[in-house]
Amino acid sequence: MSNLPSSLEIAQNAELRPIGEIAAAAGLEPDEIDLYGRHKAKVHLSVLDRLADRPDAPLVCVTAITPTKAGEGKTTTSVSVTQGLGRIGRKPVLCLREASLGPVFGIKGGATGAGLAQVVPMEDMNLHFTGDIHAIGAANNLLAAMIDAHILHGNELGLDPLSISWRRCLDMNDRALRDVVIGLGGRANGYVRQTGFDITAASEVMAIVAVARDLHDLRERLGRITVGTTYEGEPVTAEQLKAAGAMTVLLKDALKPNLVQTLEGQPTLVHCGPFANIAHGNNSLVADRVALKLGDIVVTESGFGADMGMEKLFDIVCRVGGLRPRAVVLVATIRALKHHAGEPEGGAEAIERGAENLYRHLGIIRAFGLQAVVAVNRFPGDTDEEIELVRGLALEHGAFAAETNDAVARGGEGAAALATAVVEATEQESEFAPLYELDAPIEEKIETIATRVYGADGIELLPAARARVQELVDAGFARLPICMAKTHLSLSDDPSLGNAPTGFRITVRDIRPYTGAGWLVALCGTMQTMPGLGRTPAAHNIDIDEQGRTVGLF
């Protein structure tokens, strides 16, 4: 694998099929797609009406152990499983999230796979793609501008400026914008108040586009957004500000899933990009619904570990969309397990100690009543003995199967055994169920996630969060599901606690109502909704060469 060209070079030199061919092979009719060049297309939601009577395919979620700086390759494994399914004669459809420019130029780099297991066109997808995220940011910021204009021009609704919770957003890591003062420069510039920016992936508009079932549902959800309260404490919505209609128009095309392809020609729907630590961390519901009608098996990736995106897929998205997953692929790597043990250069004993994190994630999957297939994502330097050790440990601790993923070096052939195990897992009886009832009290729902998913001893609600719980109950939002905003680097809310920590409690500092999306966001620990760039961001390595081709993207 070390002799392979870079992932970017492989993607740039790949011979892609025209996207119209990919669409036709997937079962889409010509009038059900809008072409965005030769290799991208938007899919019309009318396909859902045409195929309404077709049974849904089995849905497989790809998740991972707790992330480390060593990297697990979850997107790569999602592509690998899809290409492997193609190699064994299945007709898979892959669903992924869109890449945010924040991580692309920050710490993570590209988000389309690696080596011979990629989704293409890679450069387009990692940069502006079809403009969805920009449209979401524009809709978010239109509402922000209309809030401040409303206050300046008489404040007919009596919106209390100190209550405004709606923030502007930007698709870039920029910590300097977390807390800002706007309206400086005199009355013509509006009233002075403190606010801030979130990264677009954390915007409620992103969440709404990701769970809307159709254009009219999108319109209704945008209208339900709560931006603040009146001086009397009554909620003020985007509908009352007369902003929801214009926001919907900005998002009409962004609601349509984007069709691209893997290096081996499998159809891939890439749509929406909420992060799994500060948002709900899954691709759009409409992409899943379209895929379930087109393929004979659907692979969808959830962000970060099973405690993050997967939990939110199962407890939030599956409720909204009526989805029933059939199996889970849990990604692990030798070097990540050694990292969890605190011995990056360790041997078998380090793997065994780090595997405690793997066991915890297997337990999370079992708690939802699903079978887990462990994918050991092979990296250069991994020995056969180490991989067999991890496979054995996974099977001993309840995995349905454990297989090696070598698709980065070998393409779909290197994931054929993994794909076969995934198919077998989907054929088992499923006892899937969310972890909590919506009728449970807000605090109880948060505690259920903290104890049954994270392994915490309990939760601590800070005074602001406790007061917010009562406000939410009084406002009629008590039955909404919970979206935990928590560090992805630990099962706890302390990023320094790796592996499988015990004896901790989850601290909730505030709860934000996402009344348009339809859930409550519990802010845990010191989690920020606007990331910052590190000392050596990925942007340092990205440039153009003498021929004007992009270099350093991944």
N, C-alpha and C positions, 0 to 999 in steps of 0.2 A: 504493500500500500504506500510505502514511503517513496516509491518511484513514480507515483502518479503525478500528473500535472496538478496545479492548484485547482480548487473547485471552480474558481472564476474562469480559468483557462478552459476547463472541461465544458463549462456552460457556454462560453463564447464560441467554442469550436463544434458544439453539438449541431446535428442536422435536425431541426424541428419540423414536425409535420404542420401544414396549415391548420389553424385552429378550427376551420370549418370542417375538416376531415375528422378531427377529434370529436367535435360536437355531433356529427352525423353518426359516428361509430358508437357514441354514448346513447343515441336514441333521441337526440334533439332535432327538431325540424328547422329548416332555414329561417323561418320567420320568428323563431324563438330565441335567436341570438342577435346581438348587435356587435359587429366587429370593431375592435380597437387595434387596427393594424393587422398583421398576418398571424400573430401568435397569441392574441388575447381577445376575449369576447365577454360581453355582458349577457347573462341569461335572463330571459323574461320569466316572471313568476307565473305566467299563463300556462306553463308546462305542468304546474301542479293541478290545474283544473283538468287538463287533458289526460293526465295519468292518475287521477284521483282514485280510480278503482283498482289500480295495481297495488299488490301487497308491498309493504315496506321490507327492504332488505335488512339483514342483521346489522346492528350498529356496534362497532368496536371502538373503545376509547384507548388512546395511547397516552400514558402518563409516565412518571419517573420517580426515582428515589429523590430525597432532598438534594437540590442542586448544589454543586461545588464549583469552585473556580476551575477545576479540572474539566468540567463539561461532561454532559451525559449523551448528547446527540439525540434528543427526543424527536425533533423534526426530521433528522436524518433517518431515524428508525421508523417514523411514520411513513416516509417515502419508501423505505426499504420494504416494509410489510406490504405496501401497495404494489410495488414492483414484483415482490415475491409472489403475491396472489396472482398477478398477471402471468407469471412463469408457470404456475400450476393449473392454469386454465380457467381461472375465475375472471369475473368482470367487475373489478373493484372501482370505487370512486373515492378519492381522497379529499378530505375537507381540512383546510388550514386557515389560520389567521393571517391577516396582512401585516407586513413588517412596518414597524414604526421607525421613523428616522432617528428617534432618540437612541435606542439601542444600536442601530446600524452604525451611527457615528460615535457612539459611546463605548461601551465595554464589550458588546456582544458580537458586533460585525453582522454579516448576512444572516438571513433567516429562511433559507430555502433548501436546506440539506447540505450534503457534502459529497465530494468524490463522484462516484457513479450512481449515487442515490440522491438525486436533486429534482426539484421542480424548476421549470424554465418557462419564460425567459428570466433568468436570475437577476440581471441588472435592473430591468424594469420593475420587478417585484420588490426589490430592496430599496428602490428610490421612490418615484412618484406613482408608479403603477397606473391605475386608471383614475386616480384623483379622489378616491373615496375618502381618505383620511383628511385631505384638505377640505372637502365639502363638509365633513362633519365639524371640523374646526370653524369653518365659516358660519355654519348654522348655530353653533355654540356661541360664537362671538357676536352674531347678529342679536341674539337674545340679550347678551350682556349690554350691548349698545342701546337696545330699546329700553332696558331697565333704567339706565342712567338718563336717557332722553326723557323718559316718563317723569322722573323726579324733577328734572330741570324745568319741564313745561307744565308745572302746576301740581303734579303728584295726585291726580284725581282719585286713585285707589287708596291713598293714605299709606303707601308702602313705607315702613320704617327703615331708613337707610342702615341703621345698626343691625337689622335682622337679615340683611341680604346675604344669602349663602351661595348664590350663583357666581362662579369665577370664570374668567377668561381661560382660554387654553391655547397651546402651541405644541406642534409635533416636533419637539426638540428637548433635550436635557438642558435645563437652564435654571440652576438653583437660585440665581439672583432675582428671579421673578416669583418666587414662592410667596413673598409678602411684599406688596407694593402699595403706594398711595397714588390715587388717580384724582383728576379734577384740578390739579394745580394750574395756576396761571390766570386766575380770575373767573368771574361768573360765566363768561362765554364758554368756558371749558367744562362746565358742570360743577356739581358740589364735590368738595373734597371728602374722600372716604378711603378707608383701608380695605384692600381686597388682595387678590393674588391670582396666579396662573396655575393650572394643572397641565400635565402633559395630556394631549388629546386622547390617548388611550384610556385615561381615567375619567373622561367627560361622561356625564349621564347621556348625552346625545349619542356617543359611541355605544353605550349600553342599550339604548332604545333601538337604534338601527339593528343591533345584534339580536334582539329578541322580537322585533315586530314581525307579524305574520304576513302582512301585506301593506299596501300604501295607506289604506284607510286606518288600519291599526296603528301605523306609524304616526299618522296625523293626530289620532286620539291620544296616544301616549305623549307626544310632544306637548299637547295642550295641558296635560296633567302635571307637567314639571312644576315643582314648587320652588320659587326663587327667594322667598322670604315671607314675612308676615306684615300685617297692618299694625298700626299703633295699638289696636285693640287685641292683637294676637291672632287674627284670622289669616289663614294661608293665602298667599297671592300666587297665581299660576301664570304660565306662559299664555294660556288661553285668555285670561283677563287682560293681559298686556297686548293682546292681538298680534302675537308674534308667531304662533304655531303654524299658521297657514304658510307664511313666507319661509319658515324653516323647512316645512315639508317640501316646498318647491325646490329649495336648494338640494334636497336629499333624494329626489325622485330617482335619479340614475344610480346614486350610491346604494340604494336598497337592493339593486339587482346583483346577484353573486357574479364573481369573475371566474371565467373558465380559462385554465391554462393546462399544462401537461407535465408529466414526469419525463425524465430522459428516455424512458422506455414506452412512452405514448399513452399512459393511463390518464384518464380525465381527472383534473384536480380543480376543485372549487375553492378559491381563496377569497375570504370575505370577512371584513371587520377585524379589529385588532386590539381588543381590550386586554390589558395585562392581567395576569392571574394573582399578583400580589396586592395590587391596589384597585383592581376591578374584577370582573367575573371570569375573565381568562379563557374564553372559548370563541370559536368562529360563529358566524351567524346561524340563527335557527333556520332561516330560509335556505341557506346553503345545505344544511343537514337534510331538510325536508326534500329538496330537489334531488340530492344524492341518493336518498333512500328509495326514490322512485326510479332512478336511472340504473343503478348498479345492482349486482347480486350480493354485494357485501360492501359496507361503508366503513372507512377508517377516518376517525376524527381525532385530532390532537388537542389535549387540554394543557394549559400552561403550567410550568414548573412541576412540583411534586403532586402526589395523590392527595395531600392535605390541602392543596390550593385549587388549581383549575378543575381537577376531577371532582372534588367535593362540590364545587359550584355548578358543574355540569349536572350532577345527579340531584342536588338539592334545589337548584333554581331552574336551569334551562329545561331539564326533563319535565318538570312540573308545568312550565309555561307551554311547552310544545307537545306534551303528551308522548315523549320519547321513552323507549325502553331499551337500554343498552343490553347487549348479550354477553360481552366479555371485555376484559381489560388487558392491554399489553403494558407491562411495567418494565421500564428501561433501567438498566444498571450497567456500570462499567467497573472494571478492575481498579482503575486509578481513583475513581470517586469513592469506592469502598475503602481504599487505603487512606484517602484524605479524611474520611469520617473517623477512621481509627487514629488520626493524628500522626500517621507514618506514611507519607507519600512514597517513600522508597522502600517500604516494608515488604514482607513476604506473605506466606500463607496465614500466619497468625494475625497479621494486620487485616487481611481480607475477612477473616472470621470475626474479628472485633467490629470492623466497619459494617459487617452484614447485619448487625443489630438494627441499623436504619432500614435496610431492605425488609427485615421481618416486620417492622412497624408499618411499612407501606402495604405489605401483603395483608396485614390485619385490617387496615383501613378499607381495602378492597372487599375483604370478606364481610365487613360490617354492612356493606351495601348489597350483599347477597350474590356477588358475581365471581366468576372464575378469573384467575390471573395467569397470564402467560408471561414469564420473565424473559426479556430479550437482553442477552449479554452483548452489548455493543462493542465490537472488537476494535481495539486501537493498536498502532504499531508498538511492539514491545510486550504485548500481552502473550503469555505462554499458554500452550494447550492445557497444561496442568492447572494454571490459575483459573482458566475459563471453566474447566470441568469441576473445579472446587466450587465456584459460584453456582453453577447449575445444580450440583448436588445439594448445596445448602438451601437453595430456593425450593427444591422439591421436598426436602425434609421439613420445611416450614410452611407447607400448604399450597405451593404453586401448582396449578394444573399441569403446566409444562414449563420447561426452561430450555431455550435454544440460543445458539450463537447468531448474531447478525454480522455478516461480513460483506454487506452490499456496497459499502463505500469502495471497496476494492474490486468486487466481482459483480456489481449490479444485482438485479433481481435474483439471479442464480444463487447469490450468497445469502439470500433470505428465504429460500424456498422451504426449508425445513421449518423455519419460524412461521411462515405463512400457513403451512399445513397444520401446525399446532393451533394457530389462531382459529382456523376453520373448525377444527375439532372442538375447541372451547365454546364456540358459538352454538354448537349442536347439543350442548349440555343443558339440563334444566336450569332456568334462571329464576332466582328468588329476589330479583331486584326490588328495592324499596328505598325511598328517601329516609334519612335518619330521624327526622322530627316531623311532628304534625304542625300545620300552620296555625292551628288554634292554640298551641302552647304559648305561654307568656314570652315576651321578647327576651327577657333575661334567661329563661330556661332554654330557648333555642340557641342562644349564644353559648351557654354552658354545655349543651349537648355537643356542639361542634368542638369546643375546647377539650372536653374530656374524652369523647369517643373517637375523635379524629386526631387531635394533637397529642393526646395522652396527658393533658394537664390535670392537676388536682382540683381545679376550679377556676373561677374568674374573679377579677376585681373591677368593679365599675367605679371610675373616678366620679367625683360629684357632678361634673358637667354631663357625663354620660348618664348617670342616674336620673338627673333632672330631665334629660332629653327623652328617656324612656317614658316618663309620665306624660310629657308633651305629645309624644307619638301615640300613646294610648288614647289620650283625650281627642286627638285629631282623627282617630279611626284607622290608624295604620298598624295596629298590633298584629294583624294576620299576615303581614308581608314576610317573605323569607329573608334570611340573613346572608349578606355578602361580607365576609371578613377581609379587611385590609390589614395584612400581616406580612412580616418578612418571609421571603421564600427560602432564606438560607438556614432556617431552623424549623423544627416542629413547634418550637416555642415562639414567643414574640421577641426573643433576644438572639440576634444573628450570630452571636459568638458561641451559642450552645449547639454544637454539631451532634452528629450521630443520632442517638435515641435518648434524649434527656428525660429525666424524671424529677419529681418534686418541685415543679414550677406551677405558677398560675398565670393566666392570660390577663393582661391589663387592658381595659377598654377605656379610652380617653374621651371618645365622642361617638355619636351615631348620626349619620347623615341620611335623611329620607330621600331615596330616589323614587319619587312617586310616579314618574313617567315610566321608568324601567320596571318598577314594581317590586322593589326590595329595599332593605335597610342596610346601609354600609356601616359596619362597626370598625372604627379606627383603633388599631391595637398597637401598643408600644409606641415607638417613635416613627412609625411608617409615614413617609412623605408621598404626596400625590404629584409631585414634580421632582423627578430625579435630577442629579447633577453630573457633570462630566468629571472623570477622574484625572489623575496627573498625566496619564498617557492614553488618551482616548483613541478609539479605532480610527478616528478622523485623521490622525497623524500619518497613517499608512495608505490613505486613499488618495489617488491622483490620476492623471492621465499620462500615457506614454507618448513617444514621438509620433505614433500613428493616430493619436487621439483616442485610443482605447482605454477604458477604465482599468486601473490596477489597484490591488490592495483591498478590494471590497470584501473578500473572504478567501 
